[in-house]
Amino acid sequence: MENKNHLFNRVLPFLLTIITTIIVVFIAQILLNVQVELKEVKATLQKMEEEKIKSVTFQPFKAIQENCTDCHNERKFMGIHGGDAEINNIIKYMEQMPDVHLSPQDVEKVHGSLALLKCAKCHDESQLQILASLNSVRQREIIERMSKKSGSNMSSDEVSQIQKAMLEIQGF
């Protein structure tokens, strides 16, 4: 009897070790499979994001190009960095010109394009397209961060103005 008990005491830990090893190997295999699947999902999401950015039709300065560049050159617009009141006065003045025909939607889009010229001082159109493709919370974070940089000459009120301009240009 003592011999059987002794054998059982020696075999039991061995069996438990084998079972534990099998379970550990099984869990490790599952984790490796999950890791591979997560990498595939991440790659797919990155690809989708890149395609989304490429397919964005956001054209921040299209309104200016369509409505203003027949008479004005780019240098004229780059000098405009005033606030809402100054931009509104410029647009109202231009609307009074006999050969200017702007719809209310065009006025909003031109206003938005002129507001985004503050960003064009440092960023090109492709960077503005990427910003336009982000959700509103992320947009605001980035615009606020940019407004705090030296040389931006942006007030805290202009953060909302720039975000609103992006929506106006997109037709929202």
N, C-alpha and C positions, 0 to 999 in steps of 0.2 A: 504494500500500500504506500509505504513511504517512497518507494522507487517511482511509482506512478505520479505521486504528488511532486516529487523532485523533477521528473520529466516534464510535467505540466508547467511548473514554475520556470523552466528553462525554455520551453517552446512558446509559451504565451507571449513573453516579450518579443521574441523573434517574429511571431505572427503579427503582433501589433505594429512592429517596426515595418514589416512588409506592407500592411494595410495603410499605414500612415504615409509611407513612400508613394504608394499608388495614388492615394488621395492628393498628395502634394503635387505629383506629376500631372494629374488630371486637372487640378486647379491652375497650375502653371500653363498648361496647354490652352485652357479656356482664356486666361489672361493674355497670352500671346495672340490668340485669334482676335480677341477684342481690340488689342493694340493695333493690329494690322487693319482691322475694319475702321477704327478711328482715324488712322492715317489716310485711308481711302476717302472717308467722309470729309476730312479736312481738305484734302486735295481737290475734291469735287466742289466744296464750298468756295475755295479760293478761285477755282476756275470760273464758277458762276459769278463771283464778285467781279473778276476781271472782265468777263463778258458784259456784265451789267454796266460797268464803267465805260466800256467801249461803245455800248449801245445808247448811252445817254445822248439825247439830242439837245441838251442845254447849251444854248448859244448866248452868252451873257451880253454880247455887244451887237447882236443882230439888229435890234431895234434902232440903234444909232446908225449902223451901216445902211439900213434900208431907208431911214427917214432923214438923216442929217448929213451924210458924207457927200451928197451931191454938191453941197455948197461949202461945207466945212471940212478942214483936214484934221488929222489925228491930233496934231499939236494943240488945236483949239480945245479939244475935249480933255486932254491931259492936264490942262490948266484949271479945270473945274474940280475943286475939292471942297466947295462950300457945303453948308448945311442944307437941310430941307428947304428952308425959305429961299435961299439963293437959287437952288435948282428949280424950284417952282416958279420963281420970277423969270428965269431964263426960258423955261418952257412956255409960260404964258405969253412972254414977249414974242417968241417964235410963232406961236399959234396965230398971232395977229398979222403975220406976214401974209401977203396975198397968195403966194405960191406954196404955202405950207398947208397940208391937209392931214391932220392927225385925228384919228378916232380916239374915243376915251381909253380904249385898250392900248392903243399906240402910245398915248401920253403916259400911261402907267408903266409900260415897258421901257420907254425912253427914260423916264424918271428912274426906274430900277437900274438900267444900264449905266446911267450917269453916277448913281450911288456906288455901283460896283467898280467904277474907275479907281476908287480909293484902294481897292485890292490889287488892281492891275499895276500899281506902282511897283509891287514886289513879285506878284504871281502872274503866270500866264493863263491863258484860257483853259488849258487842260486841267490845271490845278483847281480852277473854279468849277469845272465840270465834275470833278471828283467830290468837291465839297457839296455840290448840289445833289449828288446821289446819296448822301448820308441822311440819316434821320435827323429831325429837328433838334433833338437834345445834343447829339454829337456835333452838328453844325454850330450850334450856339457855343459849345465848349471851345471849338477851334477858333471861331471868330473872336470870342472874348480873349483867348490866349494871344491871338495876333494883335488885338487892340492894345494890349499891355506892352508890346514890344516897342523899343525906342524907334522913333521915326514914323510910327503908324499915324500919328496925329488924329487918332480916333477917340471920340468920347464914348462913354458907356451907352448913351442914347443911340449912337450910330451902330452898335452891335445889332439891336433890334431892326434898325433901318436896313441894314445889309441883308439880314435874314429875310425880311419882308420883301426886299428887292428881288431876291432869288425866287421867291414864290410868285411874284408878279410877272417876272420874265417867263416862268414856266406856265403861266396862265391860270394860277390858282388865286 
